[in-house]
Amino acid sequence: MTILEIQHVNKTFGKRVVLNDISLQIESSSIIALVGANGAGKTTLINIILNLIPKDSGQVTFLTKNNWKQITGVMMQDNIALHRITIKEIINLTRSYFNHPLSYEELLSVSGLEDHQNSLMTGLSGGQKRRLTFALALAGDPKVLFLDEPTVGMDSNSRNAFWQEIDHLKKSGKTIFVTSHYLEELENIADRFLILQNSIIAFDGTIKQLRSREGQSLIEFDSELNQMDFKGLQDIVSLNVVGHHFQIITNDVNQLLAELTPYLKAIDNLQIKQATLDTLLLNYKENTHE
Ligand SMILES: Nc1ncnc2c1ncn2[C@@H]1O[C@H](COP(=O)(O)OP(=O)(O)OP(=O)(O)O)[C@@H](O)[C@H]1O
């Protein structure tokens, strides 16, 4: 069931076109990962969906009978910074905004700040502030959750707990729209990937589709040879060289290894890996710039 419709949204800042005719349908009970380079426009798109900044044109529609503000939860990149208020007060203040809030105890538990409820926010570490900001995003028991770089500053235990909570929220029927530069975290959890690039949604699909479109394997090796020496290889999706280190993405690893045979004497440290999401995205950029 569609919960959110974005139609022909455009946004420019000065002469810079940030969003160019973006249209999307967001289904309920799914996790959508919005990825792209710094400055690609991810936060701008979330801000526009939430009506926090004006769009130049287009339409954003939440398909719900309720007031959309009551069914959305938001965790932006900046942590909430109210210095003279305790954890307990800010949780209850946020709860008071919503018609059907989660209980104070539930939110305190999500924040992991049971031992700090009477402390001021000033005393919290960066990771603790992030977890509190997440708990506040859940205050209204939202149907749709927007998370902009949620795990920045969290240690690995907090990250694991956070993604488990996200998985649990998805299973309970929530829709989660998340941006992150920690792509390996998204890879295991997101149902759908949107790549925002050159002001448009350059890719919209599953990680499986991205892999099958962009090549599945990564071959790495060191060589004193020149990039041009490998130009004749047929089964290359992309070739990156940093110093003497070569990275090749291929759809057909056996065929490529056969093609590399004549070069083997000039190659060291040959490794075959599954391409990571980072590599696929880097490669995606190169393909679309061609
Ligand atoms: N208020 C503003 N005024 C002018 N330019 C802006 C404004 N807000 C954003 N921009 C520009 O719009 C572009 C997109 O910014 P945005 O913050 O949406 O990117 P992002 O994909 O979220 O980046 P990051 O991954 O670094 O968070 C950038 O070039 C940014 O400088």
The ligand as a MOL file (V3000), in Angstrom:
LIG
                    3D

  0  0  0     0  0            999 V3000
M  V30 BEGIN CTAB
M  V30 COUNTS 31 33 0 0 0
M  V30 BEGIN ATOM
M  V30 1 N 19.7440 26.5410 2.4400 0
M  V30 2 C 20.5850 26.3080 1.4230 0
M  V30 3 N 21.0430 27.3220 0.6790 0
M  V30 4 C 21.8580 27.1140 -0.3810 0
M  V30 5 N 22.2870 25.8820 -0.7600 0
M  V30 6 C 21.8720 24.8390 -0.0440 0
M  V30 7 C 21.0010 24.9900 1.0820 0
M  V30 8 N 20.7410 23.7570 1.5920 0
M  V30 9 C 21.4280 22.8870 0.8310 0
M  V30 10 N 22.1020 23.5220 -0.1420 0
M  V30 11 C 22.9380 22.8950 -1.1880 0
M  V30 12 O 22.1550 21.8930 -1.8110 0
M  V30 13 C 22.9600 20.7530 -2.1040 0
M  V30 14 C 22.3360 19.5240 -1.4760 0
M  V30 15 O 22.5020 19.5870 -0.0640 0
M  V30 16 P 21.9640 18.4380 0.8950 0
M  V30 17 O 22.2550 18.8610 2.2860 0
M  V30 18 O 20.5580 18.1460 0.5380 0
M  V30 19 O 22.8860 17.2160 0.4490 0
M  V30 20 P 23.0310 15.7830 1.1190 0
M  V30 21 O 22.9090 14.7930 0.0210 0
M  V30 22 O 22.1030 15.6450 2.2790 0
M  V30 23 O 24.5400 15.8390 1.6250 0
M  V30 24 P 25.2780 15.1300 2.8810 0
M  V30 25 O 25.4740 13.7020 2.4970 0
M  V30 26 O 26.5870 15.8680 2.9340 0
M  V30 27 O 24.4360 15.3280 4.0910 0
M  V30 28 C 24.3650 21.0990 -1.6080 0
M  V30 29 O 25.1130 21.5770 -2.6980 0
M  V30 30 C 24.1380 22.1820 -0.5840 0
M  V30 31 O 25.2400 23.0380 -0.5060 0
M  V30 END ATOM
M  V30 BEGIN BOND
M  V30 1 1 1 2
M  V30 2 1 2 3
M  V30 3 2 2 7
M  V30 4 2 3 4
M  V30 5 1 4 5
M  V30 6 2 5 6
M  V30 7 1 6 7
M  V30 8 1 6 10
M  V30 9 1 7 8
M  V30 10 2 8 9
M  V30 11 1 9 10
M  V30 12 1 10 11
M  V30 13 1 11 12
M  V30 14 1 11 30
M  V30 15 1 12 13
M  V30 16 1 13 14
M  V30 17 1 13 28
M  V30 18 1 14 15
M  V30 19 1 15 16
M  V30 20 2 16 17
M  V30 21 1 16 18
M  V30 22 1 16 19
M  V30 23 1 19 20
M  V30 24 2 20 21
M  V30 25 1 20 22
M  V30 26 1 20 23
M  V30 27 1 23 24
M  V30 28 2 24 25
M  V30 29 1 24 26
M  V30 30 1 24 27
M  V30 31 1 28 29
M  V30 32 1 28 30
M  V30 33 1 30 31
M  V30 END BOND
M  V30 END CTAB
M  END
